[in-house]
Amino acid sequence: MFEQQRRNLGIKFTRMFNRSRDAKPMSFSNSFSNAKTALVIIPENAEARSVVAQMIILLQNKFQGNKLTLVVNEGHRNFSNTISRSNVTTIRNNELNYFFLPKRQAIGPLLSQKFDLLVDLNFSLVPSSAFLCRNINAPIKVGFTQEHADAYYNFQFTAAPNRNAKMRYEQLFRTLSMF
């Protein structure tokens, strides 16, 4: 009944208690082409998740040699079985707190790694994604434009609202490839 309110509070807590991790301004020229490692957050939305596979394949081709790490929620673990050329981190439901934020011990290995790029493929802000964006060590954090996105991403992509999810992901990849 109060799930949406708990999710919203989780997003607000992440923004408030992780202020020191704001993304620093930077130049994006050649940032995507020079990136060697990437962390990609798979969307929670079932419609978006069903069409994101093509985007993942494009990213796998860019980050060959297991330099691509995917983050999926436990309920969507079957999605990751089709992606064999990437490292997969699963966030289990029991590793989320009351506000749907991942517990630090659950994502400890991710927090200790340095990524060149973080890409959140959710169209709306999700508490666990927001937490990862604020805490993962990556100079480039990419996400879709949405309310309060400035607190989490230093590269926001605005997709045409009349496009379906597949076309939005294709646009995002083409845009990133320009850099």
RAUR-V829024 format. One record per helix or strand of 3 or more residues. SS is the DSSP state (helix for helix, strand for strand). FROM is the first residue (numbers start at 1). LEN is the number of residues. If there is no record, write none. Layout:
SS;FROM;LEN / SS;FROM;LEN
//
This chain:
helix;3;15 / helix;19;3 / helix;31;4 / strand;38;4 / helix;46;6 / helix;53;10 / strand;68;6 / helix;74;7 / strand;87;5 / helix;93;3 / helix;108;4 / strand;114;7 / helix;127;9 / strand;137;8 / helix;149;3 / strand;155;3 / helix;165;13
//
